[in-house]
């Protein structure tokens, strides 16, 4: 019997959803930094075995009070996961506090598929705190299956993976067995640049940036990539570029090295910075950047 299904991961920003998906898929599918709200799109990772296929979906962290149209579109990705899920994974950590009126809790109570409530970062908690969380969530979502893990340390992630497979319904393979994602290479290249912006710049700068791949030309021995970084203000453009171009040069070096590892080929990378005021509320630009996919 072949089993397959869509396994959708939800939760608040920075609880470890992307780290968990990368641990389960075995590939670096989503960007991971220490800053919240790094995932902005719904990213699919595919795992195929002899008698199963899991289609994981990592979603942006749910934003309770959206400040921009971009946040509204990110929340829309979260809500769509309730429509096509065969298994729902709700990730929480010790900083979370949901009540029964929270929109995600209400939606989880009304889904027909299995719900796995995952307490992440167990390595940062003592047993008493962990047991308190288990008790709280078992009462809040009595139908959910509870698991305690550390996605970063990959503690209990294999056991969780086995349980996810066990909850899959019988079904066909949706993708070829060697396919890892439904996203093109251009998407992951943009994510690599955006990840390095989070790592290299401070405060509001990463949240004010978005990356568009203007050109992706694969030649025999090299891939030539031209990327455009959108910022909201002229002052942010100056910070991205840095004194004498030093900051954007470092961004290019770090991004190119990661791209060459990801693409397994030499990369020539050009970066440009463009000011687009209030781009996070620009429907046309958001669509161009993939927020309606």
HELIX and SHEET records of a PDB file:
HELIX    1   1 UNK A   17  UNK A   25  1                                   9    
HELIX    2   2 UNK A   69  UNK A   84  1                                  16    
HELIX    3   3 UNK A  103  UNK A  109  1                                   7    
HELIX    4   4 UNK A  122  UNK A  124  5                                   3    
HELIX    5   5 UNK A  127  UNK A  140  1                                  14    
HELIX    6   6 UNK A  157  UNK A  167  1                                  11    
HELIX    7   7 UNK A  185  UNK A  200  1                                  16    
HELIX    8   8 UNK A  206  UNK A  208  5                                   3    
HELIX    9   9 UNK A  234  UNK A  241  1                                   8    
HELIX   10  10 UNK A  243  UNK A  245  5                                   3    
HELIX   11  11 UNK A  246  UNK A  263  1                                  18    
HELIX   12  12 UNK A  279  UNK A  281  5                                   3    
HELIX   13  13 UNK A  283  UNK A  288  1                                   6    
SHEET    1   A 6 UNK A  43  UNK A  48  0                                        
SHEET    2   A 6 UNK A  52  UNK A  58 -1                                        
SHEET    3   A 6 UNK A   3  UNK A  11  1                                        
SHEET    4   A 6 UNK A  87  UNK A  92  1                                        
SHEET    5   A 6 UNK A 114  UNK A 119  1                                        
SHEET    6   A 6 UNK A 145  UNK A 148  1                                        
SHEET    1   B 4 UNK A  43  UNK A  48  0                                        
SHEET    2   B 4 UNK A  52  UNK A  58 -1                                        
SHEET    3   B 4 UNK A   3  UNK A  11  1                                        
SHEET    4   B 4 UNK A 169  UNK A 170 -1                                        
SHEET    1   C 3 UNK A 210  UNK A 218  0                                        
SHEET    2   C 3 UNK A 222  UNK A 231 -1                                        
SHEET    3   C 3 UNK A 266  UNK A 275  1                                        
END                                                                             
